[in-house]
Every structure is written in C-alpha cells, then in structure tokens.
Amino acid sequence: MELPLYSPARNANLSHLPQRPPINLSFQDLSYTVSNGKVSKMILRGINGDFRSGQLTAILGPSGAGKSTLLNILAGYRVLGASGIISTNGEARDLSLFRKLSRYIMQDDLLQPLITVQEAMMMAADLKLGENLDKAKKTVVIDEIINLLRLNKAKNTVTERLSGGERKRLSIALELVNNPPVIFLDEPTTGLDDVASSTCVSLLKRIARGGRTVICSIHTPSARLFSIFDHVYVVADGRCAYQGTSAGVVPFLQELGLPCPTTYNPADFIIDVSSGEYGSHSDKMISSIENGRCQKWRYYAVENCSQGEEIEQLNSGVIEKHNYHYESSGYQQFKVLVRRMFLQTVRNRSYLWLRFALHVFIATIIGSLFNNMGFDGSKTLYNFGFCFACIIAMLYTPMMPILLAFPSEVMIIKREYFNRWYGLKPYFAALFVSRTPATIFFALIYLSIVYPATAQPMELSRILMFVSTCVMVALVAESMGTVISSTLNIVNSMFVGPVASVPLMLLSVYGIGNGDDPPPLVWKIARACSFLRYGLEGLIVAIYGQSRADLICPDDVDYCEFKNVKYFTKLMGMSGVSFWLDISVLFGMLLAMNLVAYYLLRQRLSPNYAFRAIKVLGRFIKNKMNNSH
C-alpha cells in the first residue's frame, strides 16, 4: 500500500534532533562579477528566485551558465564580487547566522579515511550534538539517519571501501546529524549511474519533505530523475530562464512556441533551448518570467495547501542567534578530534611500518658510516658530520610526510569547518597532540640505533641533551611542513619544502672553522633564523660540552689535532653556546611555527580583509608580469 506523501513514515522527521524553523530562501537582482586584472566577467546578471522549505529544488543550465556559482553564493561559500539581496523568510540574510543554519555538500565526496560509517556518524554526532544528548539517544539518531539513507549494509565498512553512491549518501548523512534547515548540494549525482542517481535524489526528496530546504545543482538529469524534483530553476548565460515545477517545463515552452518532442527528455530540451541549440530563444524565456521576478511558474505548480501547512508545522520556531553556536564545547571537540586522529593513525599500519622501516634504514646507514667515531680524536671532524647528519635526518623524515598528506587533509577540513563541525583552535590543538607521540617515537627509534653505534658518550645527561635536541628539531621541522602545506597544494608543497630547507642547512654551518670571530651582522641575523643552527649547537654541546676530557688518539695515528674538545668547539665557533638557550629558542620556534601555521590555515578557510588584499595584490602583480611578457 502506498503511503501518503506526508505520513510520519515518509516525511524524514527524525527524533531526538534539535528542532529548527523552516527557512524560505529568496534573492533579488543577484549579480556576480569576477576580475582578472583589467578584464572583468559577469557570471550572474541580476537574477531573481524563490526556494521554499519542504521542496527539493534543482538548479539546471548549460555548462558555464553559472549554476554552481549561484549555489556557492546562496550557500555563502563565495561572497566577494556578489551584489543583490538575499533574504531568509522575507528578511535580509544574516550571513554569519545563515552559515550556522545551512550545510553545503560539495561535489567531491571528501570523507575522513580509515574509519567506518558507524564511527564517522558517531563522531559527527559527538561534535554536532555535544553533550545535550546521551550516547543512547545519539545512537537512535544515527540509526534513523542510516536507515533513511539506506546505509545499513555499510555500517561497519571503512570509507575507502564504499561505493560511489554510498559515499554520496554518507556525505549527506553526516550533515543531517544536527537537522540543518537548509542543505546545498553541488551536483550530487556526479559519478553515479541512473539507478544510484534516482535513489540519491529520491532520498533527498524525502529529506526535503521533513521541512528542509534542499537545493542542488545538477547536470543533465534523465527524464525519470527530472520528474522527482519539486522545483526547477534554469540558468542561461547568468540569467533565469525558468523556475517552476518539472511538470511545468513542457507547457511553459509550448506557450512560447517551442513544443518539446514526445520522445525527448524535457530536461535536455530546456537546456538545449537555453543554450541556443534551437536558435536565440533564451531571451524570450528570460523576458517571459522577467529574469525570475515573475511568479508565472506557480500556474504549473501542483500545490496542496494542507500539505504546505504540514511542512511549516514540522519544525516551528523563531530563528534565534544564540541557538546556533557550536553545540559541543572546545574541549569536547578537542577530545573527539584527538580520538579520531589517533584511531586513523593506528589503523594506517602500512604507513607506520614504512615509516619505521625508513627510520631503521637511515639509522643503519648513518650508524655504519660513522661507526665508533665518538671517542676517536683523529675523527672529530667526522663526528661533527655525524651531528649534522642527525639534524638533516630530523629535518626531512618528519617534514616530508606532512608535505605529502596535509594538503589533501586541508580539503576535508575546509568542508567540515565551513559546515560548522568544530572550531579551528580545537582542531589545530588536536592535530599537534595526535602527531607528536609518533614523531617522538620514531626519533627515538633512530637515535637508539645511531647513538651507541657511533660510540657517543654514555652519560645520562649527555644522552638526554642529545635526544631532546633531536626531538625538538623533528617537531619544528614537522611544524614547518604544516606551515608550507597549509597554504600550498601537494605539488607546490613538495617543491617548496625541500628547497626552503637548503638555505636553512647552509646557514646552520655558516662560519664553521672561523673560530669565535663573529660573522657580518646581516649573516649573523640570517643564521639566527635557522632552527637547524640551534639544533646543531645543542648536539655539539651535548657531546663535547660540560668539560669533557680529551678524546682518545689511536695508537696508529701520530697526531690528533682535535682531540682537545675545547679547542675543537672554539674552532667551530661554539665555545660559548648554552644548551638551555638553544633548547629554549627551539621551543620558541616550535611555538612560532605552529602559530604561523594556524594563522595561514585560518586565512585559507576564512580569509580576513588584509589577507584578501594581499592575494588580490599578488594576482595583480602576476597579471602585470604575464602581460609584460
């Protein structure tokens, strides 16, 4: 027996969720312009529209017509360059409040790796619902959403093994956890076959029936898919060519003298007409509805007043600003994110074993090259090379994985942060806390091999100084990788990271061999900016400081020039250095690196005016340089 359209079994009204008032979204004279140097291009041209709660709306149009741009502007994802009026429930939109109310599901299904569907949903519930609900009620919420989106069979499947349709449905399920009244989706059927696409859109319609405003851009839907949508909005060359029901498309075109062939897909036909395939009829379509101002589409709408009232009553209430802060505290967000990151790290066993093997391999090579040189007075310079090799190993082994992995993670952060999962401060604190144990562990694996293999002094104080210096260098290098990869993509990060390390390595050994004579002021300042210099000084102090006795000169060597450690450290220009000063500067640089990484990541996610001005200036200079060539 077919269920009534708005029966409780069909309306997707989930229990235990925060109640949200319905939101009707409208816009008037909306325009958007992009500038590229002296050239400006208008993408949207004063369009108008009205998207209502309880309806599933599709934004259609030819490629380049501006449908994705319209979706981005309505979602608040893109703001600069837009003009016009956007209203919610008849009042001017408060963008900061609207971002807290709405959720944007992007075209790429960016999901956290190495966790199951059930775990991802529970973590999303912990972040979005906070402590207002106990675990039992959260489990009920999760089970209802999983049942609604038909993910029961994939509950215990890790995200990497989900099919395309399951990944798309999980992306939607994660955003339904706290019952957002407005949901935007950018081409949700991309990469899905016709059956999976129909299933996905049908589920979106069920979600809309729960009193939510669901808006999605979609590319060339099939006739069956097209018929599912309640409301269709067609964009042609940045203007509104039609808005109304899917059933109203054929009568609308018929009225304009453009009969749709019987066997033709109405969606394909209106897109072809608006793109100029049948002549320049798009102007006629736009003028007939006054670029979206005209409400003529209502003549074709199949409306039912009682149904509309039921939608409005599903989630009644007044929009209040204080109801839409983060549901969970910063500390709770931190706990959930640390748990998620630790779980992902432990499950990534292939990466952990690879990292372990590489540290052992590098340690074996370096230990063999500098074997038993620690007490040999004839090989003091070689032992200095060992200290420098340790600094280089602690520079590259922690930094390179970050350069490779973090740019991809930033894209996931961008989606979660924009959709108000958590604040950036708890995330960044959790990132540092979750990465630090692994970095320290692998540094200790390396040092446990090379330190005894090279016959360094087995005094506890010297061992602790040597280990702590190497660990601090590794942590600073890891933070340096975060600074670079928080702004650049993978390719640029993998180029900039190693290249930027070269001057740091050169500056760390600048002035070596000149004794305690100070270098020129400019180079002294430059050397002070290299954290590798402080790491190298710390290792030299750890091995040769604290009034160490003369080194042993082998019997087969007539004279050992550098067996006196005081003479050697003076020649290296490190006779007056302090270990505690070096370790304090490294700690300060670690703090500074993380603050810079946090600032750059924040500016990438939500740039302020100063940062935007710098980017605009950079594009201007780049365009000038390109034009000059």
Phi and psi in degrees as a GROMACS rama.xvg file:
@    title "Ramachandran Plot"
@    xaxis  label "Phi"
@    yaxis  label "Psi"
@TYPE xy
-73.6026  130.982  GLU-2
-77.5137  145.572  LEU-3
-58.7237  153.431  PRO-4
-57.899  -35.6083  LEU-5
-114.871  24.7854  TYR-6
-68.1471  156.44  SER-7
-55.8969  -28.7677  PRO-8
-75.793  -12.561  ALA-9
-114.089  -15.0979  ARG-10
-88.8873  2.25511  ASN-11
56.4965  33.0795  ALA-12
-89.6927  101.701  ASN-13
-85.1903  146.281  LEU-14
-84.1547  162.162  SER-15
64.4738  8.54518  HIS-16
-95.6752  153.459  LEU-17
-59.6892  136.497  PRO-18
-81.353  130.485  GLN-19
-119.707  141.439  ARG-20
-72.7461  148.653  PRO-21
-66.3934  148.417  PRO-22
-127.406  122.069  ILE-23
-97.2861  129.5  ASN-24
-110.35  127.106  LEU-25
-136.044  159.015  SER-26
-147.324  146.57  PHE-27
-131.635  135.844  GLN-28
50.2388  45.7727  ASP-29
-82.5881  123.404  LEU-30
-129.638  155.284  SER-31
-146.839  129.532  TYR-32
-127.888  136.239  THR-33
-112.546  143.942  VAL-34
-118.396  138  SER-35
-131.41  85.6303  ASN-36
72.2111  -123.8  GLY-37
-84.4376  -12.1189  LYS-38
-95.3242  129.675  VAL-39
-119.629  143.033  SER-40
-130.469  129.878  LYS-41
-91.7638  118.527  MET-42
-89.0212  -47.4932  ILE-43
-112.811  140.553  LEU-44
-125.29  78.5561  ARG-45
58.6637  43.4644  GLY-46
-84.1187  161.559  ILE-47
-133.51  154.896  ASN-48
-172.958  168.754  GLY-49
-147.61  111.93  ASP-50
-111.735  126.947  PHE-51
-111.226  153.092  ARG-52
-64.461  143.889  SER-53
86.1954  -1.96045  GLY-54
-115.611  145.527  GLN-55
-95.5455  114.777  LEU-56
-107.143  135.133  THR-57
-113.342  130.864  ALA-58
-101.176  115.473  ILE-59
-114.663  165.95  LEU-60
160.772  162.435  GLY-61
-64.2418  164.986  PRO-62
-61.721  132.855  SER-63
82.7567  5.40903  GLY-64
-75.1257  -24.5142  ALA-65
113.211  15.596  GLY-66
-70.2919  -40.9569  LYS-67
-68.3041  -35.7577  SER-68
-63.2796  -43.9498  THR-69
-59.9091  -43.1097  LEU-70
-63.3537  -42.6999  LEU-71
-63.4676  -39.5363  ASN-72
-70.803  -42.8012  ILE-73
-63.4927  -35.1863  LEU-74
-77.7  -11.4339  ALA-75
81.0215  9.03283  GLY-76
-73.7041  -29.1255  TYR-77
-129.36  126.007  ARG-78
-122.487  -46.3711  VAL-79
-62.7525  134.724  LEU-80
92.3674  -5.21124  GLY-81
-97.7007  145.454  ALA-82
-140.958  159.842  SER-83
122.161  -172.068  GLY-84
-119.51  126.22  ILE-85
-116.542  126.515  ILE-86
-121.503  147.685  SER-87
-121.074  121.679  THR-88
53.7727  38.5298  ASN-89
84.5097  -2.54309  GLY-90
-116.025  152.921  GLU-91
-56.2969  135.931  ALA-92
-70.3853  130.554  ARG-93
-89.6417  105.834  ASP-94
-60.8107  -44.0945  LEU-95
-63.5502  -39.6533  SER-96
-69.3762  -40.4021  LEU-97
-64.3757  -36.4338  PHE-98
-64.2542  -30.2125  ARG-99
-74.9175  -26.8869  LYS-100
-85.9289  -31.8712  LEU-101
-101.69  162.362  SER-102
-132.902  141.783  ARG-103
-119.562  115.232  TYR-104
-100.932  109.981  ILE-105
-79.4272  169.742  MET-106
-64.2368  -43.2263  GLN-107
-79.3939  128.751  ASP-108
-82.97  81.6994  ASP-109
-86.8834  106.479  LEU-110
-117.742  150.702  LEU-111
-65.1795  129.556  GLN-112
-79.2876  163.294  PRO-113
65.1018  21.7733  LEU-114
-131.142  153.201  ILE-115
-82.3764  169.441  THR-116
-59.9473  -45.7608  VAL-117
-62.1034  -42.7899  GLN-118
-66.1734  -42.0954  GLU-119
-61.8235  -41.689  ALA-120
-67.1298  -41.5061  MET-121
-65.9177  -40.0128  MET-122
-66.602  -38.8079  MET-123
-63.6877  -38.5876  ALA-124
-66.6416  -41.3282  ALA-125
-62.556  -37.7521  ASP-126
-74.8664  -42.4168  LEU-127
-90.1703  -28.2639  LYS-128
-102.828  -13.7197  LEU-129
62.2032  -146.098  GLY-130
-97.5119  8.81834  GLU-131
-66.5285  -27.8516  ASN-132
-117.756  141.931  LEU-133
-79.0305  173.987  ASP-134
-63.0546  -35.9248  LYS-135
-63.0484  -44.9591  ALA-136
-68.966  -36.3022  LYS-137
-62.5706  -38.6155  LYS-138
-63.0698  -39.019  THR-139
-63.0091  -45.3682  VAL-140
-58.6265  -46.487  VAL-141
-63.6794  -45.2147  ILE-142
-61.7143  -39.4061  ASP-143
-63.9538  -43.0084  GLU-144
-68.3945  -40.2747  ILE-145
-63.7478  -40.0885  ILE-146
-66.5034  -41.8663  ASN-147
-59.2584  -41.133  LEU-148
-98.8985  10.8642  LEU-149
56.6285  51.9073  ARG-150
-112.631  17.7577  LEU-151
-58.0652  -43.9357  ASN-152
-70.9492  -17.0599  LYS-153
-107.171  14.5233  ALA-154
-57.759  -38.5578  LYS-155
-104.228  19.9463  ASN-156
-97.9927  135.04  THR-157
-71.1441  153.374  VAL-158
-61.706  -30.9168  THR-159
-65.8849  -22.3866  GLU-160
-99.8185  7.42841  ARG-161
-78.184  150.454  LEU-162
-74.4239  171.738  SER-163
-59.876  -43.7077  GLY-164
-66.2302  -39.2202  GLY-165
-67.2602  -38.2958  GLU-166
-63.3649  -42.0163  ARG-167
-65.0654  -43.2699  LYS-168
-67.6513  -34.4251  ARG-169
-67.7491  -38.3217  LEU-170
-58.6811  -40.2322  SER-171
-70.7416  -42.9039  ILE-172
-60.9152  -39.5987  ALA-173
-62.7935  -32.583  LEU-174
-85.8984  -11.9144  GLU-175
-84.8282  -7.71869  LEU-176
-57.9586  -39.9565  VAL-177
-107.316  24.6995  ASN-178
56.4708  59.3671  ASN-179
-68.7831  137.677  PRO-180
-76.8011  -19.2537  PRO-181
-128.951  129.367  VAL-182
-128.196  126.342  ILE-183
-108.717  139.601  PHE-184
-134.415  129.256  LEU-185
-96.7476  104.308  ASP-186
48.2972  67.6664  GLU-187
-67.6505  -14.4936  PRO-188
-97.7198  3.87797  THR-189
-61.4173  129.551  THR-190
82.7675  1.45645  GLY-191
-105.432  149.149  LEU-192
-76.9068  179.356  ASP-193
-64.9225  -38.2215  ASP-194
-67.7572  -47.3752  VAL-195
-64.1112  -36.9583  ALA-196
-64.7954  -43.6177  SER-197
-63.3862  -40.32  SER-198
-62.3193  -45.0804  THR-199
-62.4984  -46.6404  CYS-200
-68.9617  -37.1789  VAL-201
-62.5693  -38.5056  SER-202
-67.5391  -37.5836  LEU-203
-63.062  -35.827  LEU-204
-67.1528  -38.2142  LYS-205
-63.6463  -38.7964  ARG-206
-64.2453  -42.5113  ILE-207
-62.4337  -35.309  ALA-208
-64.6068  -14.933  ARG-209
-80.8511  10.7949  GLY-210
94.5058  14.7972  GLY-211
-99.5683  153.499  ARG-212
-94.7083  111.453  THR-213
-113.77  118.855  VAL-214
-125.589  128.678  ILE-215
-140.6  143.677  CYS-216
-86.801  144.517  SER-217
-146.752  145.465  ILE-218
-112.053  119.467  HIS-219
42.3282  69.246  THR-220
-73.1522  154.429  PRO-221
-71.201  167.787  SER-222
-61.7542  -39.7244  ALA-223
-66.421  -42.0148  ARG-224
-65.2607  -41.3428  LEU-225
-62.423  -35.8504  PHE-226
-70.895  -16.3742  SER-227
-74.5578  -29.4335  ILE-228
-70.1084  138.897  PHE-229
-77.549  -38.6405  ASP-230
-135.136  133.665  HIS-231
-121.733  133.422  VAL-232
-126.56  114.851  TYR-233
-102.786  127.733  VAL-234
-108.129  131.613  VAL-235
-133.908  114.804  ALA-236
53.044  42.3701  ASP-237
78.1528  9.84746  GLY-238
-128.075  162.311  ARG-239
-85.8796  118.091  CYS-240
-97.7893  -18.6617  ALA-241
-169.819  142.619  TYR-242
-144.965  130.641  GLN-243
167.97  -164.202  GLY-244
-77.4985  160.465  THR-245
-65.7957  -33.5984  SER-246
-69.8451  -19.3734  ALA-247
-85.7209  -5.5539  GLY-248
-63.922  -49.0843  VAL-249
-64.4135  -47.2613  VAL-250
-63.1628  -33.5503  PRO-251
-63.5703  -48.2671  PHE-252
-68.2553  -35.9478  LEU-253
-60.346  -40.1342  GLN-254
-65.2392  -26.5038  GLU-255
-91.132  6.00703  LEU-256
79.8313  28.4403  GLY-257
-127.045  75.0094  LEU-258
-67.3399  133.021  PRO-259
-81.7575  127.387  CYS-260
-56.7099  147.835  PRO-261
-58.6964  -39.8996  THR-262
-92.3658  9.38658  THR-263
-96.1509  141.74  TYR-264
-69.1116  120.224  ASN-265
-56.9274  -34.3819  PRO-266
-65.7824  -45.8483  ALA-267
-63.3096  -37.8781  ASP-268
-67.5027  -45.35  PHE-269
-70.0451  -30.584  ILE-270
-69.4031  -42.6552  ILE-271
-62.3959  -42.1376  ASP-272
-64.7865  -44.0667  VAL-273
-70.7181  -21.1879  SER-274
-89.9374  -4.17061  SER-275
94.4683  14.051  GLY-276
-65.2518  -29.1488  GLU-277
-110.907  25.693  TYR-278
103.988  178.317  GLY-279
-85.211  74.2508  SER-280
-99.651  -8.19653  HIS-281
-63.0578  -36.7636  SER-282
-62.0801  -37.6379  ASP-283
-65.0977  -40.497  LYS-284
-65.3304  -44.5273  MET-285
-65.2986  -43.9509  ILE-286
-69.1143  -31.219  SER-287
-67.2724  -26.9186  SER-288
-113.531  11.9962  ILE-289
53.977  47.7844  GLU-290
55.8919  35.6254  ASN-291
97.9855  -6.89294  GLY-292
-73.4704  -36.8076  ARG-293
-69.9395  139.601  CYS-294
-98.3146  25.3131  GLN-295
-59.7456  -26.1735  LYS-296
-59.8332  -22.8917  TRP-297
-64.8776  -23.2192  ARG-298
-63.3667  -25.8581  TYR-299
-100.092  -1.82523  TYR-300
-80.0535  135.514  ALA-301
-89.9708  97.6241  VAL-302
-111.396  151.768  GLU-303
-139.257  113.384  ASN-304
-60.4256  -40.2321  CYS-305
-66.5261  -36.546  SER-306
-64.6507  -42.9793  GLN-307
-62.0558  -39.1503  GLY-308
-65.4121  -37.173  GLU-309
-65.7372  -37.6056  GLU-310
-60.5014  -45.9318  ILE-311
-63.6719  -28.9851  GLU-312
-87.1069  -10.1335  GLN-313
-61.8611  -42.7627  LEU-314
-134.206  83.2407  ASN-315
-90.0567  150.98  SER-316
154.53  171.614  GLY-317
-107.103  140.296  VAL-318
-71.9932  117.53  ILE-319
-123.867  135.01  GLU-320
-62.6674  -37.364  LYS-321
-71.1734  -9.44944  HIS-322
-85.5726  -3.99138  ASN-323
-124.212  27.4654  TYR-324
-78.7848  178.308  HIS-325
-60.1267  132.447  TYR-326
-71.2219  -30.1714  GLU-327
-103.149  149.271  SER-328
-72.2555  165.975  SER-329
-60.9228  -38.1428  GLY-330
-66.9276  -39.8672  TYR-331
-67.8014  -39.8301  GLN-332
-58.6633  -42.9938  GLN-333
-59.5336  -45.7478  PHE-334
-62.5  -44.9319  LYS-335
-64.9032  -42.9812  VAL-336
-68.6318  -39.2016  LEU-337
-62.847  -43.3719  VAL-338
-61.1162  -42.8665  ARG-339
-64.8601  -44.2088  ARG-340
-67.6694  -40.5874  MET-341
-64.1175  -40.8643  PHE-342
-62.3877  -43.5947  LEU-343
-65.2036  -38.8038  GLN-344
-65.2161  -45.7065  THR-345
-65.2925  -36.1618  VAL-346
-78.2879  -16.677  ARG-347
-84.7429  65.4992  ASN-348
-68.1247  -36.6194  ARG-349
-61.7138  -40.2879  SER-350
-67.36  -41.2328  TYR-351
-64.7185  -42.7814  LEU-352
-66.463  -38.0864  TRP-353
-63.9903  -44.6129  LEU-354
-64.3414  -40.0833  ARG-355
-61.5647  -46.6429  PHE-356
-63.8556  -39.4154  ALA-357
-66.9337  -40.1274  LEU-358
-64.9847  -41.3547  HIS-359
-65.2154  -41.1737  VAL-360
-63.3839  -48.3744  PHE-361
-63.5826  -40.7757  ILE-362
-64.1506  -39.2389  ALA-363
-65.1403  -42.8691  THR-364
-63.1805  -50.1825  ILE-365
-66.9757  -40.3004  ILE-366
-62.0068  -35.5559  GLY-367
-73.0442  -39.4146  SER-368
-66.6582  -36.3257  LEU-369
-112.981  34.2039  PHE-370
-63.4607  128.178  ASN-371
55.5043  38.2188  ASN-372
-100.373  -7.0719  MET-373
-62.5019  -38.0437  GLY-374
-102.063  -2.49381  PHE-375
-81.9803  110.751  ASP-376
-68.2453  -19.1528  GLY-377
-82.9114  -10.2313  SER-378
-124.65  33.7896  LYS-379
-63.6504  -39.6851  THR-380
-64.2046  -36.6456  LEU-381
-65.5463  -36.5334  TYR-382
-67.6884  -33.0128  ASN-383
-62.1872  -39.9218  PHE-384
-61.075  -33.8173  GLY-385
-63.2016  -43.3722  PHE-386
-61.2582  -42.2057  CYS-387
-65.3768  -38.4433  PHE-388
-63.6124  -37.1266  ALA-389
-64.5967  -39.9255  CYS-390
-64.309  -41.6906  ILE-391
-65.9757  -40.6452  ILE-392
-62.566  -41.6732  ALA-393
-72.0567  -16.7966  MET-394
-79.3519  -51.2485  LEU-395
-85.1935  -38.236  TYR-396
-65.0187  -36.255  THR-397
-81.9679  -29.491  PRO-398
-77.4273  -40.7079  MET-399
-63.1893  -42.286  MET-400
-61.0265  -35.2064  PRO-401
-66.3744  -43.1382  ILE-402
-61.0298  -32.2155  LEU-403
-83.2805  -35.7772  LEU-404
-99.7692  -35.6915  ALA-405
-66.5053  -36.2447  PHE-406
-56.9204  -35.9259  PRO-407
-70.2184  -36.9571  SER-408
-66.9399  -31.6945  GLU-409
-60.0417  -35.6814  VAL-410
-65.12  -36.8736  MET-411
-70.2418  -41.3257  ILE-412
-59.048  -40.8683  ILE-413
-58.954  -42.1811  LYS-414
-68.0492  -47.5584  ARG-415
-67.8926  -39.7421  GLU-416
-68.2769  -42.1049  TYR-417
-63.3676  -34.6243  PHE-418
-89.7881  16.3918  ASN-419
63.4827  40.3926  ARG-420
-74.4536  -41.1464  TRP-421
-159.777  166.509  TYR-422
-84.6295  162.039  GLY-423
-74.675  -31.7997  LEU-424
-64.0222  -49.778  LYS-425
-60.1769  -37.6784  PRO-426
-63.2601  -47.5336  TYR-427
-67.2186  -38.0888  PHE-428
-63.242  -41.8292  ALA-429
-65.4802  -37.1774  ALA-430
-61.6866  -46.5024  LEU-431
-65.6266  -44.9435  PHE-432
-65.3207  -38.5435  VAL-433
-74.7558  -28.9846  SER-434
-85.2214  -29.9433  ARG-435
-61.3951  -45.1926  THR-436
-57.6921  -42.1689  PRO-437
-65.1174  -41.1456  ALA-438
-62.6165  -44.0402  THR-439
-65.1165  -42.8262  ILE-440
-60.37  -47.9586  PHE-441
-71.2512  -31.0127  PHE-442
-64.4151  -39.5878  ALA-443
-67.6221  -36.8214  LEU-444
-58.9717  -46.7759  ILE-445
-61.9379  -48.4386  TYR-446
-69.3313  -32.5725  LEU-447
-65.1781  -18.6256  SER-448
-94.3681  -49.2808  ILE-449
-76.2797  -33.6235  VAL-450
-64.3093  -52.0598  TYR-451
-71.2391  -32.3723  PRO-452
-63.8513  -30.0703  ALA-453
-95.6662  7.47365  THR-454
58.9215  46.7377  ALA-455
-77.9932  160.345  GLN-456
-61.2074  128.094  PRO-457
-89.356  55.7208  MET-458
-107.733  134.745  GLU-459
-57.995  -43.2368  LEU-460
-62.6275  -40.6809  SER-461
-69.8153  -38.3676  ARG-462
-63.0248  -45.2127  ILE-463
-63.6922  -40.0203  LEU-464
-65.1473  -43.6563  MET-465
-63.1691  -46.7686  PHE-466
-65.6763  -46.2666  VAL-467
-64.2608  -36.2867  SER-468
-65.1596  -46.2708  THR-469
-62.909  -40.9543  CYS-470
-63.917  -42.8625  VAL-471
-64.0385  -40.8894  MET-472
-61.7881  -42.1019  VAL-473
-62.7579  -41.9002  ALA-474
-67.6878  -39.9735  LEU-475
-65.9469  -41.4847  VAL-476
-62.45  -40.5116  ALA-477
-62.4224  -41.2924  GLU-478
-67.6259  -35.3079  SER-479
-61.9573  -40.2299  MET-480
-62.2931  -36.6643  GLY-481
-66.6537  -40.1381  THR-482
-58.0235  -45.9107  VAL-483
-70.641  -47.5974  ILE-484
-78.7669  -12.134  SER-485
-74.853  -14.6579  SER-486
-113.311  -33.5169  THR-487
-106.536  163.202  LEU-488
-80.6044  -178.489  ASN-489
-62.3492  -47.3392  ILE-490
-61.4757  -49.2767  VAL-491
-67.6994  -36.0524  ASN-492
-63.7388  -44.3117  SER-493
-67.5237  -20.3691  MET-494
-86.9105  -47.7299  PHE-495
-68.5669  -39.619  VAL-496
-56.5597  -59.4161  GLY-497
-63.1193  -36.974  PRO-498
-66.3723  -42.387  VAL-499
-66.9344  -21.5571  ALA-500
-75.0662  -25.1212  SER-501
-61.3799  -53.0309  VAL-502
-61.9331  -30.482  PRO-503
-65.2006  -39.2867  LEU-504
-68.0497  -42.3969  MET-505
-65.4441  -42.3167  LEU-506
-67.0106  -29.2979  LEU-507
-65.4796  -27.1431  SER-508
-109.635  9.48555  VAL-509
-67.1873  132.46  TYR-510
88.8387  -1.84473  GLY-511
-65.012  130.48  ILE-512
97.4197  -9.37941  GLY-513
-95.7297  9.72702  ASN-514
70.6585  -149.599  GLY-515
-89.2947  8.67693  ASP-516
-65.2764  123.452  ASP-517
-70.6455  142.244  PRO-518
-73.6238  171.527  PRO-519
-54.0934  151.112  PRO-520
-56.5316  -42.3248  LEU-521
-63.3305  -38.761  VAL-522
-77.6533  -27.3772  TRP-523
-66.1678  -41.0462  LYS-524
-67.098  -42.0997  ILE-525
-63.6206  -41.8149  ALA-526
-64.1055  -34.6334  ARG-527
-66.9797  -17.1876  ALA-528
-86.1298  -7.91204  CYS-529
-91.7617  114.494  SER-530
-68.0472  -20.8225  PHE-531
-67.1025  -30.2674  LEU-532
-62.9236  -44.5246  ARG-533
-68.5024  -34.2483  TYR-534
-65.1336  -41.9514  GLY-535
-66.0384  -42.5104  LEU-536
-61.6526  -41.2709  GLU-537
-61.794  -38.9949  GLY-538
-69.6878  -39.2249  LEU-539
-65.9364  -42.023  ILE-540
-64.1319  -39.5077  VAL-541
-62.6019  -37.0383  ALA-542
-88.8977  -42.901  ILE-543
-111.213  -6.7128  TYR-544
-82.0851  -169.127  GLY-545
56.0019  43.5038  GLN-546
53.9011  51.5665  SER-547
-70.553  144.088  ARG-548
-69.2131  165.205  ALA-549
-60.0079  149.556  ASP-550
-75.8253  165.276  LEU-551
-85.5089  129  ILE-552
-98.0482  119.988  CYS-553
-58.949  153.61  PRO-554
-64.6082  -30.5639  ASP-555
-84.4921  4.3974  ASP-556
-113.647  129.018  VAL-557
-72.695  -38.7629  ASP-558
-146.883  132.117  TYR-559
-113.651  103.984  CYS-560
-64.3811  -36.1937  GLU-561
-109.595  30.2528  PHE-562
-76.2303  -21.2655  LYS-563
-83.2118  113.446  ASN-564
-69.5926  -31.1956  VAL-565
-65.4308  -42.4935  LYS-566
-63.2162  -40.8571  TYR-567
-65.5681  -47.7218  PHE-568
-65.2143  -32.2275  THR-569
-67.8267  -41.654  LYS-570
-63.5885  -33.7134  LEU-571
-78.2855  -5.07738  MET-572
76.0637  26.2457  GLY-573
-126.493  26.446  MET-574
-74.763  -27.3279  SER-575
-107.01  13.8573  GLY-576
-79.2679  154.942  VAL-577
-116.7  129.832  SER-578
-61.3334  -43.2226  PHE-579
-67.4065  -32.3078  TRP-580
-67.0393  -43.9177  LEU-581
-62.2282  -45.2485  ASP-582
-69.6235  -31.7377  ILE-583
-68.8274  -40.9637  SER-584
-65.4441  -40.0905  VAL-585
-61.9042  -41.4305  LEU-586
-63.7791  -41.8982  PHE-587
-63.1787  -39.6155  GLY-588
-68.2461  -34.9346  MET-589
-61.5761  -45.1826  LEU-590
-63.6529  -43.5958  LEU-591
-64.8678  -41.9106  ALA-592
-60.0049  -43.3783  MET-593
-69.4522  -35.624  ASN-594
-65.602  -41.3398  LEU-595
-65.0656  -43.5086  VAL-596
-61.8924  -41.9403  ALA-597
-62.1767  -44.7321  TYR-598
-63.5054  -45.5001  TYR-599
-65.5258  -38.7842  LEU-600
-66.6671  -40.8135  LEU-601
-62.6117  -41.2602  ARG-602
-68.8331  -30.6189  GLN-603
-70.5391  -35.3496  ARG-604
-81.9841  -40.461  LEU-605
-147.471  81.8041  SER-606
-66.178  141.118  PRO-607
-85.7002  178.847  ASN-608
-64.9019  -39.0299  TYR-609
-63.1823  -43.5595  ALA-610
-67.6933  -38.0387  PHE-611
-63.886  -39.5388  ARG-612
-63.154  -39.4819  ALA-613
-63.2966  -41.9429  ILE-614
-66.0239  -41.4811  LYS-615
-62.6939  -42.5319  VAL-616
-62.8449  -40.5238  LEU-617
-62.1804  -42.9697  GLY-618
-64.5967  -37.9309  ARG-619
-62.3338  -46.4092  PHE-620
-63.5661  -40.9317  ILE-621
-62.7231  -42.0294  LYS-622
-66.1231  -38.2375  ASN-623
-62.5058  -42.4355  LYS-624
-66.0468  -40.1165  MET-625
-66.3471  -39.3207  ASN-626
-67.4318  -34.1975  ASN-627
-68.1613  -27.5649  SER-628
